[in-house]
Amino acid sequence: MSVQEEQVDMDSVALFDYLKQEIPVDDLKNYASPRRIRSIDFVKGLAIVMILMAHTSSAWLDSQWIYLYGLMYALLDFLGPSLFVFLSALSVIFSVKRKQGVVPDKVIRNGIITRGIVIMVIGILFNLPTVFLFNKPDWIWNWNILVFIGFSQIISLYALKLGKATRGIIGTFIIFTSDTIRQYLYDGKEAGNLFLSIVHYIVVSPAPMTPLIPFLSICFISTIFGEYLYAAMIDGTKQAYTVLFRIFLFWGICLIGLGMIYPFILGTPLQIYTPYIYEDYPFLDLLRIANGQVFTDFIIKPTPIPGMPDFLIRGRSSNMCYNLGWALLIIAIFFYYIDIKEKDNSFIRMLVYYGKVSLSLFLVHWAFISLFVRYFNILYFVFIWLGFTGLMGFLMYVWIEFANGVGSPEWIMVQIGRIGQKTTHAVKKETHLIVEKIKKDHADKS
């Protein structure tokens, strides 16, 4: 389509009819992708597959094997929500940088804010089943992963306006003060302080899976490395890619090490925790599940795990540091093999595709979770999980490739961008008319 034909379309087609026009499949799959750096989509696909495994194992493993869910979830949590949120925050960098100088900053800002709000609304709607099934009206507000991803889109946009050093200081401050702040808010809530109770409800929420503190730090830290990533992508040379790999590798190892030694204890016995830890850190319940082995055939009873290292408890300062380090290290490893060494095979292509449709995968898989509650032992579960993961990919392929992804989250995000595109055209047209009018008035006066 020529520029002149596109302008006629923009001017003549009503907004509703414009949105009804078919969206190219590549636009759906690449709306939040760096495109030229395949490893980011690969890692995002890896993260969503691990999230699928965590959710299905929590429901499908039988009572004899459910302890593996508690054990493996705690050990592999760095492959889950924190990694997925980190990668999602990177999408803001690509959205902003690609459009800067092409469309007005106001349109870029409105598009990202709208996208963030839409994802947050979807996340809040996900809280409704809990509200009605368990009669917990206060759970309407919860920091689940979708709510935080939507929020992180907005915060990351404004974080980009700050310098890298400033973002690093703010992110570090949030990480290493979060334990103290959350303890203070909890104590105030328990003491009956209405203001601190409200702040605790907003900041932590009743079921804090990805609470604002310390997860807010991801928005500031990820944008720093996102800018390095974007610069390397634009450069496109092997040298730039190698430098980027070393940056990610170095900081990944440093943060993992820091998380494991801060606050200088490798294991924390449960007895030293105050009661609030179970309310504000529900992830600690994985220790109870991991110690729930019911093997009656064993002559020697398995030794209970005495405590859970602080860096494995989601929401703790050390855990945030530890998980951010793993996010950088995992990206570095697969960036090296996929983008520098240019490795490619069916498995890589599959996970790249999963990464491109990860938001849809996250939403759709919940419809199947209740099918096999406490039904499989570990052997059956492995095969069922692999089949289920393949089925999810097949459903996404059919939805995106043959139904044009209509109604999918990616489709909604692209539509939001198209609204911004049409708005941009209208703004440019109006600006052009104003300029022409000023020139005409000036010529008339002359």
N, C-alpha and C positions, 0 to 999 in steps of 0.2 A: 504494500500500500504506500503510495506517495505521500509526501508531507501535505500537499494540497488536499488529497482525498481524506487524509486523517483529520485535517482541520474542518472539512465539511462535516465529517461524522461527529466530531466533538460539538460543533455548533448546532447541528440539526437534531441529534438524538437526545431524547429526554433521559434524565438520570436513571430511571427505572429500566428503560429499554436498553440503556448503555450497559447496565450491570447484568442484563440477561444475555449479553453477547458471550459466546463461548470463550473460556479462558484456556490458553495453550497449556498442555500438560506440563511442559518444562517450567512454566511460571509457578505452577502449584508445588512442584518438587524443589524449586530453588528459591522460594520467597525468602528464606532465612539462611541460605547457604553461601559460603564463600566461593563456591563454584570451582575456582582454580586450585583450591586446597582440599582434596578429597578426604584427607585424614580427619577433618573436623566432623564431617557427616558420618564417617566410619565410627568415630568414638561416640558420637551421639547415638548411633544405632546400637553400639555395644551397651551404652548406658540404659537404653529403653529395653533391651533384651534382658538385662540383669534385673530391671525393675519388674518386668513380667514374671521372671523366675521367683523373685521375692514374694510377690503378691499371690501367685498361684501356689507356691509351697506352703505359705501360711494357712491356706484354706484346704488344700488337697492332700497333704501328707497325713497319714493316719496317726493315732495317738502314740504308737511305738516309735515313729520316726520324726515326729514334729520337733523334737529337740534339735535336729540338724538345721531346721529353719532358724532357731534362735542362735545357734552357733555360727552358721555361715553368714547369716544376715549381719551379725555384729562384725565379723571379720571382713566382709566384702562390701560394707556400706559405702565405702569411698567410690564404688562403681555406680552408685545409685543417684539419689536426688541431688546431692551437692555437685557431682560432676555434670548432671543434666542441667542444673541451674547455671553453672559456670558457662557451659556451652551456649545456653539460650541467651545469656547476657552478652555473649560475643556477637550475636546476630544484630544487636543494636549498632555496633561499630560498623558492620558492613552496610546496614541500612542507611546510616548517616553519611559515611564516607563516599558511598557510591553516588549519592544524590546531591552532595554539596556542590554548589556552583551551577547545578543544572536546574533545580527547583528551589523556590524560596525556603529559607530556614523555617518559617512559620508552618509551611505545609509539611515539611519533614517532621517537625515537632508534633503537630496535630495527628499525623498518621501513627507515629509511635505511641503517643499517649492513648489514642483510641484503641490501638491493638492491645496495649497493656490492660486497659479497662475491660475490654471484651474477654480476655483470658481470665482476669480476676472474677468477672461475673460468672463465667463457666465454672470456675473453682468454687465459688460460693454456692452455686446450684448443686455441686457435688456434695456439699454438706447437708443438704436437705434430707436425704434418706436417714442419716444418723439422727437428725432432729426428730423425725416422726417415728422411726422404729424404736429408738431407745428413750424417747421422751426427754430429750436434752435440748431445750430451746436455746440455751446459751451457746450451743455448738454451731449455731448458724454462722458465727464468725470463727474461723480456724485458719491458721497458716498451713494449709495443705500445699502441695508442690505447685499446683496450678495458680493458686492465689499469689504465691510468692513469685512465680515466673512472670506473671502479669505485672506485678509491682516492680520487679527488678528491671523490666523494660523501661519503665518511666524513670526510675532513679538512675539507671545507667546513662540515660540520655543527658541528664543534668550533671552527672559526675564527669562526663566528657568535657564540660566547660572548665574543669579544674586542671591544673598541671599534674603531671605524673607523680611528682614528689608529694604534692598535697593529697592526692588520692591514696598514695601509699601510707601516709601518716594517718589519715582518717580510717582507712581499712584496718590498719594495725591497732589503732586505738579501740575500735569497735570490738575486735577479736579479744584483746587482752583485758577489757573492762566488762565484758558481757556477763561473766560469772557473778561479779560483785553487784552489777546493776540488777540482774534477775533475782539475786538473793534479797536485795533491798526492796524490790517491788513486791516480792512474795511476803516478806515480813510485814510490810505496810498493809498489804491486803488482809493478812491474818489478824493484824491489830485493829482492823475495822476502819482504816483510813480510806474514805470514799474515793478521793482523787487517785491514790496509788492503786486502788482496786481497779479503777477504770483504765489507768495506764497499763497495768498488768494484763488486763483482758485484751487490750488492743495490741500490745507489744508481744506478749507471750501466747495468748489465746488458750482456751480450755484443753485443746489437744495439739500441742505444739510439735508438729512433725518437721516443719521448716520455719521456725520462729524468726521474727524480724531481727532479733538479736540472738546469735551473732551472724545470721545469714546475710544481713545487710552488707557486711564487709565484702561479700562476693562481688557486689555491684561496683565497688571501687577498685578491688584488686583485678578483676577480670578485664576491666576496660584498659588497664595499663598494658596487659599482655595482648589484648585485642588490637591495640594500636601497633604494637610490634608485629603482630601477625599480618595485619592489613598492609603495613609498609613492605614486608617481605613479599606478600602476594603481588603487590604492584610492581616491585622490582623484578620478581620472577626469575632471578638468577640462582644458580646453585650456591654461590657464595652467600647470598642473602638468606637462603633457606638454612644453610649450615650454621650461620650466626644465630638465627632464630632457634634452631634446635638446641644449641648450647645454652642459650638464655633460659629456655623452658626447663632443660635438664638440670642446670645448676640450681635454679630457684626451687624446683620440685624436690630435689634431694634435701636442700636446706630446710624447707618447710616441714617435710616429713620428719626429719630428725628433731627439729624444734618442737613439733607437736608431741613426739614420743617422750621427750624429757621434761616438758613443761606440764604441770608445775613441779618437776623434778621427782616424780613418783611413777614407777612403772606399773604398779597395780594398786587398786584402791579397795580395801575390804569394805563390804557393805555397811559394817557397823559404824563407820565414821560419818556416814551420810546423815544429814538431818532429814526428818520425814518429808520435807518439801521436795526432795529430789525425785520422788516417785510421781508427783503431780506435775512438776515442771519438766521432768526428763523421762517421759514414758518409755523411751527407747531402752532404759535400764531393765525393763521387764524381759528383755531378751535373755538376760542372765537366768531368770527363773525358768524360762522355756528351755534353755540349753541344759539346765540341771534336771530336766524332767524325764530323764531316761527311765523306761519301764521294762527293761530287759529282765525277765524273770528267770531265764535259762542260765544266766551267768552265775558261776559259783562266787566270784568276787564282784561285789557291787562297784560300779564305776565311781571314781572319786569325784565329788562335786567340785565345780570350779569355785574357788573361794571369793573371787571378786572380779570386777570388770575394769580393765585399765581406763583411765580417764579419757585417753585419746580415742577410745572406741564408743564413748557415750555421746550420741548425737546432740548437738546444742552446747556442749562444753567448749571452752576456749581452745583447749588443746586439740579437740576433735576437729574444730573448724580449720585450725592451722594444718593439721595432719591431712585432712581431706583436700584442702587446696593444694598441698604439695603433691598428692597423688594425682589430682586433676592435671597439673602441669607435667608431671612425669609421664602419665599415660599419653597425653597429647604429644609429648616429645618423642616417645617411642614409636608411635604409629605414624607421626609426621616423618620420621626418619625412613621408615620402611616403605610407606605409601607414596610420599611426595618427593623425597630425596632419592631413594633407591628405585622408585617407580614400580614397586611390586603390584601385581594385579592377578586376581583369580576370582572364582565364583563366590567364595566366602566373603571376600572384601567387597565385591559389587553388591552382594546381598545386604550386608550391614550398612553400606553407603545408602542404599535405597531405604532401609529401615530408618536411618537417620533423617532422611528427607521427609518422611511421613510420620515422624515420631510422635507428634502431638495427637494425630488421629489414632495411632496405635495405643497411646496411653488411655484415651477415652473409650475406645471400643472394647478393649480387653476386659473391662469391668463387667460387661454383660455376661461373661462366661464364668466368672469367679465362683458363683454359687452352685455350679453344676455338680461338683464332686467334693463336697465337704467331708474331710477326714476319710478319704476313700482309698488312697494308694499308699503302698509301701514304697521305699526309696527306688527299687528297681523299676517298678511300673511308672513311677512319677517321672523318672528321667526321660523315658520314651514318650510319655504323654506330654510332657513339657516341650520337648523338641517338636512333636507333631503340632502342638498348639501354637508354638511360635511360628512354624511354617504356615499354618492355617491363617494366622493373623496377617502375615505378609501377603499371602494369596488374596485375602479379602481386600487388603489395601490396594493391591495391584488392580483388581477388578474395579474397585470403586474409583480409583484415580484414572486408570487407562481407558476404561470402557464407559464409565458414568461421568467422566470429566470431573470427578471429585466434588460434585455439587453437594453442598451441605457439610463438607468436612471442615475441620478447623483451618487447614491450609487454604481452602477455598474462601473461607470467611476473611482470613488475613489478606489474601490477594484482593478481594473485593474492597476491603478498607483502603488498600493502596490505590485501587482504581478510582475510588471516590476522590482521593487526594489528587490523582492525576488529572481528573476532569476539573476539579477545583482549581488546580494550578493553571490549566489552560484558560479557565474563565478569568483568573487573576491577571494573567499575561495579556489577554485580550482587552480587559478593562484598562490596564495600564497603558497599552498601546493607544486606545481611543483617547485617554486623557492627554497623553503626550501630543497626539495629533491635534487635539483641540487647542492645546496651549500654543503649538506652532501656528495654527490658523489665526488665533486671536492676536498673536504677536505680529503676524504678517499683515493683518487688517489694520493694526495700529500704525504700522510702518507706512 
